[in-house]
Amino acid sequence: MPHTLTVAQMREADRRAIEDLGIPGVVLMDRAGHAVFEALPPGSVGIVCGRGNNGGDGWVVARYALLAGRNTRVVLVGDPERLTPDAATFKSVYENLGGRVTVARDEESAARAVSALIDRDILVDAVLGTGTHGEVQGLPRAAIDIWPDVQTVAVDIPSGLNGDTGEVCGACVTASKTVTFQFMKRGFENPLARQWCGDIIVADIGIPAVCGNDDAWNGLRAKDGTTPCP
């Protein structure tokens, strides 16, 4: 079992769990969000969500915080019509429970909405995931550049950090704690990454270990008669 996975390896582990083994993606997303919620210190919560599945995890955190009676506010950085399907599902659940959402569709409104979260006791960074590379731009950059000086928990990886190299993609959220899922990311081995990640928690969200090990996976697929990965 590798101690760390690259972004591509983690993506393949997710795919194997969801497509080949049949674990619904929404189940993994719910477990991921719950793991982040469990890591939150007490107090009011502000969650900043992007359009992707990292943002989907953030909507799950918001739901758990709301149901726990926490003062919860969400900022969506992006067009709500362009969310990934699983993220849209959990956004709807949160809103149907009466959750508060501020939608930021442009850079100016993103900067204004995120900066207003200075009144929160804890922030959750669910803007960008492990696939970030190149220079962060647009709405995510506006959110990162204005990020308030509030204790922050990052979902899987601090937004703006390259998951393979641990280098900053122009700008990065500084987290006091990062809750990453199932496997350490290769970029976390870079000592410089720790200043952005803070304390790292590896949360078990139910992806079987075999999904992250090519040799074990190929052996499993050979046993059941399917074609092993090349």
N, C-alpha and C positions, 0 to 999 in steps of 0.2 A: 504494500500500500504506500503510494507516494505521500510524503509529508505535506507537500504543496502541489497545487495544480496551476497550470497556465490558464489563461482566460479561455482558450480553445478547448482545453481538456475539461474545464468546468462546464462549458457549454455542452460538450458531448456527454458528460455525466448526467446533466439535466435531461438531455434528449433521451438517453437510455432509460432513465427512470420513468419518464413520462410516456414516450412513444413505444418503447420495447417492453417495459415491465407493466405499463398500464396504470401508474400512479397519477391521478389527475393533477394537472398543474396548479389548480386552485387549492388543492390540499397542501402542496408544498409551499405555496405562497402564504396560506393561512398560518402554517407552522412557522415560517420565517418571520412573519409579522409579530406573532405571539412571542417568539424568542426575543425580539427587540423590545417589545413591551415589558417583558419580564426583567429586562436590564435597565429600565428607566428608574432614575431616582425619583423621590416624591416631588409633587408640585404641579403647577400648570404646564401644559404641553403645547408646543407649536410644531407642526409637521409640515415640511416643505416637500412636495411631491413633483416629480417630473412626469413625462408622458409614458414612460416605459414600465417594465415589470419591477424595477427598483421602486418606482413610485407606487406600484401596486402593493408592495410590501408596506409602504408608508400608510396606505389607506387601511390596511389591516391593523397597524399600530393604532391609528386613529379610532377605529371601532372599539378595540379593547380598552383604550383609555377612556373613551366616552362612556362605555358600559360600566367602567370602574368608578364613575363619578368624577373623573378628572376634568378640570377646566381645559377644554381641547379646542384648538383652532388649526385649520389646514389651509395652506396656500398651495394652489395648483399652478405651477409654472408651465404654461402651455395651453393649447387648444383642447378643451374637454372632448371634442368630437374626434380627436386623434389618439386617444388612449389605446393601449393594447387591450384586447378583450378581457383578460383576467383583471387588469387594473380597473377597467370600466365597471366590472361586476362589483368589486369591493368599494369603489367610489359610490355606487348606487346604494349599497347596503348602509354605508356610513351616513349618507344623506337621508335615507329613509328612516334612520333612527333619530333624525333631527340634528345631525352634525353640521357645524358651521364651516363654510368653504369660501375662500376668496380666490377668484380666478384671475390670473395675470396673463394677459394675451400678448403683451409687448414688454420691451425691456424697461421702460419707465415705470409701468405698473408693477412689474416684478420687483424692481428695486424698492418701490414704495411699500409693497405688501410685506416683503421679507424684513425690511428694516423695522416695520411696525411690531415685529415679534420680539423686540427688545424687552417687552413686558412679561415674557414667558420665563418660567423657572428652568425649563429644559427644552431644547430643540432637537428635532429628529431630521437628519439629512437623508432624504430619499429622492434626491434629484437625479443623479447619474449613477450608473452601475459600473461593473467591472470592464465593460467594453470600451471605455473612454480611451481615446488616443488622439494625437494631434492637439491643436490649440482649441480649448473650450471657448465657444463663442455664443452669441445670441442671448436668449432668455436665461439659460443655465449660468452663463458668465455673469449676467447682471445680478442674479441671486447670490452667487458665490462671492462676488466682489463686495456686496453690501452686507454679508452675513453678520448678524449681531454678535457682540461679545457675550455669549450665553453658553453655558455648558451644553455640549452637543453630543448626541449619540448618532453615529453613522450606520446606515443600513448597508451591510455587506462590504462597502468600501467608501472612504470619504470621496465625495463628488469632486472630480478633477484629478484624481490619482490614477496613474496607469497601472492596471492590475498585473501586468507582466514585469514591468521594470521598477515600480515603486517611485517613479519620477512624476513630478507635477506637470500637468498639461496646461501651463499658462497661469492657472489659478486653482486653488484647492480649498475646500472646507477643512478647518482645523477641528478635529473631533477629540473629545476627552475619552471616548470609548467607541470601538467599532465592533459590531456584532456581525461576523461573517458566517457563511452558511456551509456546513458539512466539511469543507476542506479549507486549509490556509491557502491564500493566493500567493503565487510566486513573487509578486512584487513586494509582499510584506517582508521578504528576506532582506531587502535593501534597508540598511540601518537608518537611512534618511527618511524612510517612509513612516517610521514610528512617531516623528514629530507631528504628523498629520493624523495618524490612526489612533494615538493614545493607547489605552489598554485594549487588547484584542481578545474577544471571546469567540470561540468556534462553536457554533450552535448546531446540534444534531436536528435536522428537519425531516429525517426519514428517507434520505437517499441512500440505498444500500451501498456498503463499501465497495462491492464488486463493480459498481458503475464508474468508479474513479480509478480503476486498475485495468489497463488494457489486456495484460496477460490473463488475469483472472476472468475478465469479461469474455475474451475470445475462447477460453476453455469452457466457460458456461454455455456459450452459443454453440460450440462444437458438440457438446453433450446433447443439446436438445435438437440437433440436426439442422440448425440454421447456419448461414455462411458467416464465418468469423470476420472481424474487421481486418482490412489489409494492414 
